[in-house]
Amino acid sequence: MKSVHIEVLEHLFEQNFNKKPQLVVPIKGSGSSRLYFRLKHNDTSCIGTFNSDVKENDTFFYLSEHLERVGLPVPNILAKSSCRQYYLQTDLGQTSLFDLLVAPDVSTETQSILNQTIKQLVLFNVAGFDELNKDMLYPVKNFDRKSVMWDLYYFKYCLLKPSGISFDESKLESAFDFLADIVLECDLRFLQYRDFQSRNVMVYQGKPYFIDYQGARIGPGLYDLASFLFQARANFDEATRNNLFDLYIDELGRIRSVNASHLREIFPYMALLRVLQTLGAYGFRGLVERKGHFIKSLPLALNNSISLLQTLNNNRLGYVEQLVNMLIEIYSFNTNLSDVLTVNIYSFSLKNGYPPVHPEHGGGFVFDCRFLPNPGRFDEYKSLTGIDDLVIKFLLGYDVVIQFMEKVKSIVDVAVFDYISRNFKHLSVSFGCTGGQHRSVFCAEQLAEHLRKIPSIAVTINHLEIDKS
């Protein structure tokens, strides 16, 4: 039996394109509760979305139309359900700007796309602000003092406290108040993207397109620039940051009168605010939710924050610098992305060959899941994967599945703790089945959930068949 979400999206697809989709594939989402699917019929493809927050959807619909009207590269809304919880949008492919930036060599073409992205950000900030219906913004309309303090409290409650650091509330609040006063001196007459990072820029037919801007609000454009330039995993060097900052200021000066020297003076404070907020996000995802790949990003973001604090060299922020240095000591084991044990988990189809072996070692496990009950033999599960609740419930209904996973966890745990004690850096665990869609995906997800409860390791997961669909 198909999920209700897939049935509704298939109906929307048929209404919009006058043909039924031949394939519906779940897409791994971000940190939100939205569900994404790729629906295809031959060369016709679109992205289907379910989101129960109707007000957020209405904001996304409005902003998509508004931004397209002023010339911004955003997806088209192709169809909406009557309840406004489901919608179809343009399929912009599977390559993000982040994917290009973390490649071994950044090509001349990637550099050109990077420059285009910064120019389009200026248009988003300025043209997006013009003739904007502010009442359509949700859940927050303005970047104000409350917004600033929310960002800073994220750092305080989701990183400092879970890390076990004792701190003086009064001193920290004083530093936060000072930082808030500075950043709110900015020109606030912009449409602020809010989460502008390279993962939210899709590269389609050689051009950048913006996605996930439903949290936009009125506020300083510099916040977006800081979000982009100081994204930890993008890891821009100082020269690149300076060049892109200059490009933003020059482009902004073409369409609005600006005080460039004031923007340069205030930018490091804005960047510090954003980096502290990001540290809080990594703390929540990594230390609270136990998702290891977020812990891996902590050292890069901590290095960004200490670099900014040292550049500012402001006594009013001295206490923040002390606390950041304490965090760096705690997470010094992870000053490099290769300094902790990373467990790479794969699901794959045995018909299409085995997953890649990490170049630094040949260690790990490959488990054949073909003896387990196969949901793919039943029509109601064929269009689903091992990530879907219906498939999970099907497999957990068999004792053999539960027994198999318990033994796998025990075997892998022995290797993990041995690798940690011997300072090894990489361990691979792969699950194969016939099609690489159901049993192997389920097993990979179950093991990942288990391993993420172990502190001080990183866990990555790659579904080779799903990801290439």
C-alpha positions in Angstrom: 0.0 0.0 0.0 1.4 3.4 -1.0 1.7 6.1 1.6 -0.9 8.9 1.5 1.9 11.4 0.7 2.9 9.6 -2.5 -0.7 9.1 -3.6 -1.5 12.8 -3.3 1.7 13.8 -5.1 1.1 11.3 -7.9 -2.4 12.8 -8.3 -0.9 16.3 -8.5 1.6 15.1 -11.1 -1.0 13.5 -13.2 -3.2 16.7 -13.0 -0.3 18.9 -14.0 1.4 16.8 -16.7 -1.5 14.7 -17.9 0.4 11.5 -17.3 1.2 9.3 -14.3 4.7 9.2 -12.8 6.6 6.1 -13.5 8.9 6.6 -10.5 8.6 8.2 -7.1 11.8 8.3 -5.1 12.2 9.8 -1.6 14.9 12.5 -1.3 16.9 12.9 1.8 15.8 16.2 3.4 17.6 18.7 5.6 16.9 19.3 9.2 13.3 20.3 8.6 10.2 18.1 8.9 9.4 18.5 5.2 9.3 15.4 3.0 10.7 15.5 -0.5 10.1 13.1 -3.4 11.4 13.1 -7.0 8.6 12.2 -9.4 9.5 11.2 -13.0 7.9 10.1 -16.2 10.5 9.6 -19.0 12.1 13.1 -19.3 9.5 14.8 -17.2 10.6 15.3 -13.6 9.6 17.5 -10.7 10.0 17.6 -6.9 7.0 16.8 -4.7 6.9 18.2 -1.2 4.8 17.5 1.8 4.8 20.0 4.7 2.0 20.0 7.3 2.8 23.7 8.2 0.4 25.5 5.8 1.5 29.0 6.8 5.1 28.1 6.0 4.0 26.7 2.6 2.0 29.9 1.9 5.1 32.0 2.6 7.1 29.8 0.3 4.5 30.1 -2.5 4.4 33.8 -2.1 8.1 34.3 -2.0 8.7 32.0 -5.0 6.3 34.1 -7.1 7.6 37.4 -5.8 11.3 36.5 -6.3 10.7 35.1 -9.8 8.9 38.4 -10.7 12.0 40.4 -9.8 14.3 38.1 -11.7 15.7 35.7 -9.1 16.6 32.1 -10.0 14.1 30.2 -7.9 12.0 27.0 -8.6 8.6 27.4 -10.1 5.6 26.2 -8.1 3.9 23.8 -10.6 0.9 22.6 -8.6 -0.6 22.8 -5.1 -3.1 20.6 -3.3 -6.4 22.1 -2.1 -5.2 21.7 1.5 -1.9 23.5 0.6 0.2 20.8 2.4 1.4 19.2 -0.9 3.0 20.9 -3.8 5.2 20.3 -6.9 8.1 22.4 -7.8 10.8 22.5 -10.5 13.4 19.8 -10.4 16.7 21.6 -10.3 18.8 18.4 -10.3 21.0 16.9 -7.6 24.1 19.1 -7.6 24.5 21.8 -5.1 27.1 24.5 -5.0 28.5 22.8 -1.9 29.1 19.7 -3.9 31.3 21.7 -6.3 33.1 23.6 -3.6 34.2 20.4 -1.8 35.5 18.8 -4.9 39.3 18.2 -5.0 39.8 21.1 -7.4 37.6 24.1 -7.7 37.3 24.7 -11.4 37.1 28.0 -13.3 33.5 27.2 -14.0 32.8 26.8 -10.3 34.4 30.1 -9.5 32.2 31.7 -12.1 29.1 30.2 -10.5 30.3 31.3 -7.1 30.6 34.9 -8.4 27.1 34.7 -10.0 25.7 33.4 -6.6 27.0 36.5 -4.7 25.6 38.8 -7.4 22.2 37.1 -7.2 22.3 37.3 -3.4 22.5 41.1 -3.7 19.5 41.0 -6.0 17.7 38.8 -3.4 18.5 41.2 -0.6 17.6 44.4 -2.4 15.1 43.6 -5.2 13.5 41.1 -2.9 12.9 43.8 -0.4 11.2 46.1 -2.8 7.4 45.8 -3.0 7.5 42.9 -0.5 4.3 42.1 1.4 5.9 41.9 4.8 2.7 40.4 6.3 3.4 37.2 4.2 6.6 36.5 6.1 6.5 33.6 8.6 7.1 32.8 11.4 9.2 35.9 12.0 8.9 39.2 10.0 11.9 41.1 11.3 15.4 40.5 12.3 15.4 42.4 15.6 17.0 42.2 19.0 14.9 39.1 19.9 16.2 37.4 16.8 19.8 38.2 17.6 19.5 36.9 21.2 17.8 33.7 20.0 20.9 33.1 17.8 23.2 33.7 20.7 21.2 31.6 23.1 21.5 28.7 20.7 25.2 28.8 21.3 24.7 29.1 25.0 22.2 26.4 25.6 23.0 23.9 22.8 26.8 24.0 22.9 28.2 25.5 26.0 25.9 23.7 28.4 25.9 20.2 26.7 29.8 20.5 26.6 29.8 20.8 30.4 31.4 24.2 30.5 30.6 26.4 33.6 30.2 30.1 32.8 29.3 33.4 34.3 25.8 34.2 33.1 26.2 37.9 33.8 29.5 38.2 31.8 28.1 36.3 28.9 24.9 38.3 28.8 26.9 41.5 28.8 28.9 40.3 25.8 25.8 39.2 24.0 24.2 42.6 24.6 27.2 44.4 23.2 27.2 42.2 20.1 23.5 42.8 19.5 23.9 46.6 19.8 26.6 46.4 17.1 24.9 44.2 14.5 21.6 46.1 14.8 23.3 49.3 13.7 23.2 47.8 10.2 20.9 48.9 7.5 17.9 46.6 7.9 16.1 47.4 4.6 16.8 44.1 3.0 15.1 40.8 2.5 17.2 38.5 4.6 17.5 34.9 3.3 18.2 33.7 6.8 19.9 30.4 5.9 22.0 31.3 2.9 24.6 28.6 2.5 26.1 26.7 -0.5 23.8 23.6 0.2 20.8 25.9 -0.5 22.2 26.8 -3.9 21.5 24.3 -6.6 23.5 24.3 -9.8 21.3 23.6 -12.8 22.4 23.9 -16.4 25.5 25.9 -15.3 23.5 28.5 -13.3 22.9 28.9 -9.5 19.3 28.6 -8.2 18.1 29.4 -4.7 16.0 27.0 -2.6 14.7 26.8 1.0 14.1 30.5 1.6 10.8 30.2 3.4 12.4 31.5 6.6 13.2 34.9 5.0 12.6 38.1 7.0 13.4 41.8 6.9 16.9 42.3 8.1 20.6 43.0 7.2 21.9 41.5 4.0 25.3 41.2 5.7 23.9 38.3 7.8 23.4 36.3 4.6 26.9 37.1 3.3 28.4 36.1 6.6 26.3 32.8 6.6 27.7 32.0 3.2 31.3 33.0 3.6 31.7 31.4 7.0 29.9 28.1 6.3 32.2 25.7 8.2 32.3 22.9 5.7 32.7 25.2 2.7 36.0 26.2 4.4 36.8 29.3 2.3 40.3 30.7 2.7 40.7 34.3 3.7 41.6 35.5 0.2 38.4 34.0 -1.3 36.3 35.5 1.5 37.8 38.9 0.9 37.2 38.7 -2.8 33.6 37.7 -2.5 33.0 40.3 0.2 34.4 43.0 -2.2 32.2 41.6 -5.0 29.1 41.9 -2.8 29.9 45.4 -1.7 30.6 46.5 -5.3 27.4 45.0 -6.6 25.4 46.5 -3.8 26.8 49.9 -4.5 25.5 49.7 -8.1 21.9 49.6 -7.0 21.9 51.3 -3.6 23.8 54.1 -1.9 26.0 52.4 0.8 28.7 53.3 3.3 31.2 50.7 2.3 33.6 51.5 5.1 30.9 51.1 7.7 29.9 47.8 6.2 33.5 46.6 6.3 33.8 47.6 10.0 30.6 45.9 11.1 30.9 42.7 9.0 33.2 40.8 11.4 30.7 41.3 14.2 27.9 40.0 12.0 30.0 37.0 11.0 30.7 36.3 14.6 27.0 36.3 15.4 26.3 33.9 12.6 29.2 31.6 13.5 28.1 31.4 17.2 24.6 30.5 16.0 26.0 27.8 13.7 28.1 26.4 16.6 24.8 26.1 18.6 23.2 24.3 15.7 26.1 21.9 15.5 26.0 21.4 19.2 22.3 20.5 19.1 22.6 18.2 16.2 25.8 16.6 17.3 25.8 16.6 21.1 22.0 16.4 21.8 20.8 14.4 18.8 24.1 12.4 18.5 24.6 12.9 14.8 28.3 12.5 14.4 28.8 14.4 11.1 27.8 17.6 12.9 30.4 17.1 15.6 32.9 16.8 12.8 32.1 20.4 11.8 32.6 21.8 15.2 36.4 22.4 14.9 36.1 24.3 11.7 33.4 26.6 13.1 35.4 27.1 16.3 38.4 28.1 14.3 36.2 30.6 12.4 35.0 32.1 15.7 38.4 32.4 17.3 39.8 33.9 14.2 37.0 36.5 14.1 37.4 37.3 17.9 41.2 37.8 17.5 40.6 40.1 14.5 38.1 42.2 16.4 40.3 42.2 19.5 37.5 43.9 21.5 37.6 43.7 25.3 33.8 43.6 25.4 34.0 40.2 23.7 36.9 38.8 25.7 34.8 36.5 27.8 33.3 34.9 24.7 36.9 34.3 23.5 37.7 32.6 26.8 34.8 30.3 26.4 35.6 29.5 22.7 39.1 28.6 23.7 37.7 26.2 26.3 35.6 24.6 23.7 38.6 24.2 21.4 40.4 22.4 24.2 37.5 20.0 24.6 37.2 19.3 20.9 40.9 19.3 20.1 40.6 15.6 19.2 38.8 16.8 16.2 40.9 19.7 14.9 41.0 18.0 11.5 38.1 16.2 9.8 40.2 13.0 9.9 41.0 13.1 13.6 38.1 11.0 14.8 36.9 7.6 13.8 34.5 7.9 10.9 32.2 5.0 10.2 31.1 5.0 6.6 27.8 3.1 6.1 26.6 2.1 2.7 23.5 0.4 1.2 24.0 -1.0 -2.3 22.7 -3.4 -4.9 24.7 -6.6 -5.2 23.8 -6.6 -8.9 25.8 -3.4 -9.4 29.0 -4.1 -7.5 30.4 -3.3 -4.1 30.8 0.1 -2.5 34.2 1.9 -2.7 36.9 1.0 -0.3 38.4 3.9 1.6 41.9 4.6 0.2 43.6 4.6 3.6 42.5 1.0 4.6 40.6 -2.0 3.5 38.9 -2.7 6.9 35.2 -3.2 7.5 32.3 -5.4 6.9 29.9 -6.3 4.1 26.6 -7.9 5.0 24.4 -9.7 2.5 20.7 -9.0 3.4 19.1 -11.1 0.6 18.0 -13.8 3.0 15.7 -11.3 4.9 12.0 -11.0 3.9 11.8 -8.8 0.8 9.2 -6.0 0.8 10.1 -5.3 -2.9 8.0 -8.4 -3.8 4.8 -6.7 -2.8 3.2 -4.0 -5.0 2.4 -1.7 -2.0 6.1 -1.4 -1.2 7.8 -1.3 -4.6 7.8 2.5 -4.9 9.0 2.9 -1.3 12.4 2.4 0.2 13.9 1.3 3.5 13.5 4.8 4.8 9.7 4.8 4.6 7.7 3.9 7.7 5.7 1.2 6.0 8.8 -0.7 4.9 10.3 -0.3 8.4 7.2 -1.7 10.0 7.1 -4.6 7.6 10.7 -5.6 8.3 10.5 -5.1 12.1 7.5 -7.5 12.0 10.0 -10.4 11.5 12.0 -11.8 14.3 14.8 -12.8 11.9 15.3 -9.1 11.0 15.5 -8.0 14.6 17.9 -10.9 15.5 20.1 -10.1 12.4 20.4 -6.4 13.3 21.2 -7.2 17.0 24.1 -9.4 15.9 25.3 -6.9 13.3 25.3 -4.1 16.0 27.3 -6.3 18.4 29.9 -7.2 15.8 30.3 -3.6 14.6 30.5 -2.3 18.2 33.5 -4.6 18.9 35.3 -3.1 15.9 34.4 0.5 16.7 35.7 0.4 20.2 38.9 -1.4 19.1 39.5 1.1 16.3 39.0 4.0 18.8 41.5 2.5 21.2 44.1 2.0 18.4 43.4 5.5 17.0 42.2 4.2 13.6 40.3 6.7 11.5 38.0 4.8 9.2 35.7 1.8 9.3 33.3 0.8 6.5 30.1 -1.2 6.9 28.0 -2.1 3.9 24.7 -3.8 3.4 23.7 -5.3 0.1 20.5 -6.7 -1.3 19.0 -7.4 -4.7 17.9 -3.9 -5.7 19.6 -1.7 -3.0 16.2 -0.1 -2.2 14.6 -1.8 0.8 16.4 -4.3 3.0 19.9 -2.8 2.6 18.7 0.7 3.2 16.7 -0.3 6.3 19.7 -2.1 7.8 22.1 0.8 7.0 19.7 3.3 8.7 19.2 1.0 11.7 23.0 0.7 12.3 23.5 4.5 11.8 20.9 5.3 14.4 22.6 2.9 16.8 26.2 4.2 16.2 25.2 7.8 16.5 24.6 7.2 20.2 28.4 6.6 20.7 30.1 9.8 21.5 33.3 11.0 19.8 32.8 9.2 16.5 31.4 10.4 13.2 28.9 8.5 11.1 28.2 8.9 7.4 25.6 7.1 5.4 25.3 6.7 1.7 22.5 4.9 -0.1 24.1 4.2 -3.5 21.0 3.2 -5.4 18.7 5.8 -3.9 21.2 8.7 -4.2 21.8 8.1 -7.9 18.0 7.9 -8.8 
